[in-house]
Amino acid sequence: MRRLFSIGKVIQIRIDDPLKVKQLAFVETEEHIRHVTEMLNWLYPHASDTLRRVAELHDIGKKVYLQREFARSRGRWDKRLTQDKLRADFYGNLVLDTFMPIEAISRYLEFIEGGTHVKCFLLRQKPQENDSPIVAVRYQLDPPFGNHAASVELEDLQGVPNSELSYVHSLIQLHHNFQVDKLVTTAAQHGEGIIADLYSLMTADQEGSRWAEYVVQKLEKGQETPQGKFGFSEFAVEPVAEPTEISRSNTHVRGQVTLRATRRPDLGERALTVDYYVSGCDLNPDKFLSAKRKGGRKK
């Protein structure tokens, strides 16, 4: 864990009621990056050193480019969360300030409390009738960071050789943007190989995220446990056994799952360790419907 904790993933956990989220799990940005790097190293053992560097840096924007409403405290920008300090902490450089997980989580819960950064999508038994029973609900939570891929600048990418800088920068900016015109332009600039590298990075990103959530949901007994096999890529990754809990101390949990790529037995098995933090929350449809009714009366 770094001195300035940065939320990289927020996982919703529904335990006893499928319409309510009573817990959130938080994965640190650097922890998520480690998951992605491990997946890339496992699934693509012949990946270039340049692509490995991209994996190690691909989500630096989640740490450096925070949303204004999250980074402000008492009406002012939190001096601990400047871009320079966050960037330095990402690279392991000495930062005297601290922003601990419990504080980052508390700040995030305040960030979503007002409802501005949460969208609630309801599915009713009879969609055309507003008083029809709710059968499903999806909550869309804004992350504490902004457009983390497109925001990354060349100055953020430390330790990258000048000859690779443009290539690394392009891959990072593309990994959440699949517009055909941008892909064509980038391939024309760097060659068709960058498309294959982008696919490998996306696969590692998806696998890393999915199996981290799998561990969290299983250990926290969530109702939204992902299926045990992921057909996103050509590897068909699945767990060898159920995830195990290594340790639990207050809000901090460490779990592990062993994975295998069923279509690539030559890759062997891979153990993925996941560190995360759990906090209670209260996301329920009644809360959003009440706020909506109040808003309607004001009009």
N, C-alpha and C positions, 0 to 999 in steps of 0.2 A: 504493500500500500504506500502511495506517495503521501507527502505532507499536506498537499492540497487535494482532498478527495474530489473526484469528478465522476458524476453519474453518467455512465455510458449506456446502460440498459435499464428499463423499468418494466417489470413483469407483473401482470395482474394475477391475483390468486383468488379464486372463488372456492369456498370450502363447503358450506352447508346449504347455500342458496344460489342457484345458477344465475339469478338476476342481480346478485350483489357481490361487489368486490370488497372483501374485508381485510385483505393484506396486500401489500406491494413488496416486491423484492427488487433490490437495487444491485446492479453489477457495475463495478468501477470501470472507467474507460480503459485503463491500462490492462485490467483483467480480461475484458472482452478482446482487446487486441492480442493478448496472449493466446486466447482460445483460437482466434483466427489464424495466428501464426503457426500454432501446433497443427491445426487441420491442414494448412497448406504444406507444411513439412511432411506430414504423414501421407496425404493423398497425392501429392506431387513431389516425390523425392528428387526429381531431376529439375525442379524449378530453378530458374537463374537466381543469382545473388541479387540482381536488381529487383526481381519480383518479391523476393523475401524482404528486401528493404521496404518495398511498397506496403506489404502486409504489416510490418512493424510501425508504419506511420499512417496507415490509411484513415484512421479515425482521430488524428490529432486535433481536428477541428472541433470535435465534441468537447474537448477540454479547453481550448483556447478561445473559442467564439461562443460565449454564453449569451443567452437572451437577457436583455436589459432588466426585465422584471425579476428575473432570478438573481442576478448579480447585485442588485441594489439592496441596501439595508438601511432602514429608517430614512428613506428618501434620497440616499446618496449611494454612489457606486462603492461597493465593498472594496477597500484598498488592498485586501488580500487576493482579490480575484481579478487583478489586471491581466491583460493579455501577456505582458512580459513575464510576470511571475508564474502564470499558469504554464507558459511555454517552457520556462526554465525548469519547473518542477517535472514536466513531462519527460525531459531529458535527464532527470536525476541530478540536476545542478542544485547547489545549496540554496534553499529558500527558508528563511527564518520563521515565516508565518506558518500557521496551521489552519486547516479547514477540515475538521474531522468528519467521519461518516455520519455520526448522529446529528451534526449541525447541518450537513448538506441535505440529509433526508428531511429534517424539520423544515428547512428552507423550501424544499420541493413541495412538501405538503401544504405549506402556506401559499406557494405559487399556484397550486391547482384549486385551492379552497374556494376562491371567489367564483369559480365556474367559467371564467374567461378562457382558461386553458384546458377545459374539458368539454368534449362534445359527447352527447348521449344519443344513441340511435336505437329506437324502440321498434320491435316487431310485434304487432298485435295479432290476435287470432283472426280477427276480421280487420284488415288494414284500413278500410274506409270508415270504421267506426271508432271514434276517440275514446269511448268507454268500454271497448272490447278488451278482454284480458290480455296482459302482456305475456308473451311466450318466450321472448328472447330479447337481450339487450347487449349492445356493444358500446364500450366506453373508449373514446379516442383521447389519449392524454398527450398534451404537448410535451416535448422533451425540454430540459433546461437549456439546451443549446439551439442555435439557429440552423441555417443551411450549412451543415458542417463540412460537406464535401466541396461545394462550390466556393466556400469562403477561404479555403486554404491558400496561402500565398507562398511564393518561393522561399521567403525568409523563414517560414515555419519549418522548412525541411533541412534540418541540420545534419551534417555528416554524410550527405549524399554527394558523390563526385560530380563536378560540373558537367561532365559528359553525359550523365544520367539524369540530371535535374529536371529537364523538360519532360522526359519520358515518365519519371516518377510522379511529377506534378499532374500530368495529364491523366494517368491511371487513377490517382486519388480523386480528382475532380469528376471522373466518369463513373465511379463505382456506384453512384446513386442516380445516374442520369443516362438513360439509354436512348436518347433521341438519335434517330438515324443520321441526320445531317451532321451531328457532332461526332458520331462514330466514323463516318466517312471521312470527315476532315482530319480527324486524329490519325486514321489509318494512312491517309495520304501523306501526313507529316512524318509518322514514325514507322510505317510499314505495317503489313497485315498481322504481324506477330503480336502486336499490342492488343488485338481483339482476342486472341487466344489467352493472353495474360489476363485480360479483363475477365474472361469467363472463369479462369482458375481462381482469381481473387474473389469473384462473386460466389463461387461454389464454397470456398473456404469460409467466407463470411456467413453464408447461410447455414452451413453445417455447424460452425462455431456457435452461432446464436441459437440454433435449434436445440442442440444438445445441452447447452447451458440451461435453457428453459426446461428441458426434459428433466434435468436433475432437480431444479428448483420445484417444479410442480409435483414430482414424485415425493420428494422429501417433506414438502409442506402439505401433502395430501390434497392438492388442488383438483378441481373437477375438470380442468381444461388440459389434462396431460396430453401432450402430443403423441401421435401414434409411434409405435416402436420402430418403424422403418420409414426412412425418408427417401422418396423417389425423385427428389429434385435433380440429382446428378446421375452420372453413369456408374457411381460406386455402390448405390443401395446400402448405405450405412445403417446398421442396426446395433442395439446393445447386446452384449454377451450375457449380461445378467442385470437385475434391478440395480439402480444406483444405491450407493452406501453412504451413510453419514459418517464423516471422519471426526468432526468436532462441532460443537454448538456452544457458544458463549454469549449470553445476552442476545443481541440482535445479529451477531456474526455467525454464519454457518459455512462449513466447508464440506462439500460432497464430492463424490467421484463416480464416474461410470466408465466401464470398459466397452469399447466399440470395435466393430469389425466391418470391413467393406465386403459384402457378400459376393459382389461381382469381381472383386480383385483380392482373392485370398493371398496373393503374393505379398500384399502390403502388411500382413500380420494384424495383430490387435493393437489398440491404442487406448491407454487410460487417460481420461480427461478429468482434471480436477477443477472444481468450480467454487470460488469464494463469492459469497453474496451476503447482503444485509436485509433483514426483514423488519417491516414496520406495519402497524395496524393502520387502517384507513376506513372511510365510509363512503363508498360509491353505491348508490341505490337509485332506482328510477323515481321513487317518491320524492326524493330530494330535488331532482331536476324538474319534475312536473310541478312541484310547489313553486319553484323559482320562476318557471314559465308562467304560471297563473298570476303571480305577483307582478311580473313584467307586463302581462296583459291588462291588469287593472290600472297600472300607472298610465298606460296609453289612454 
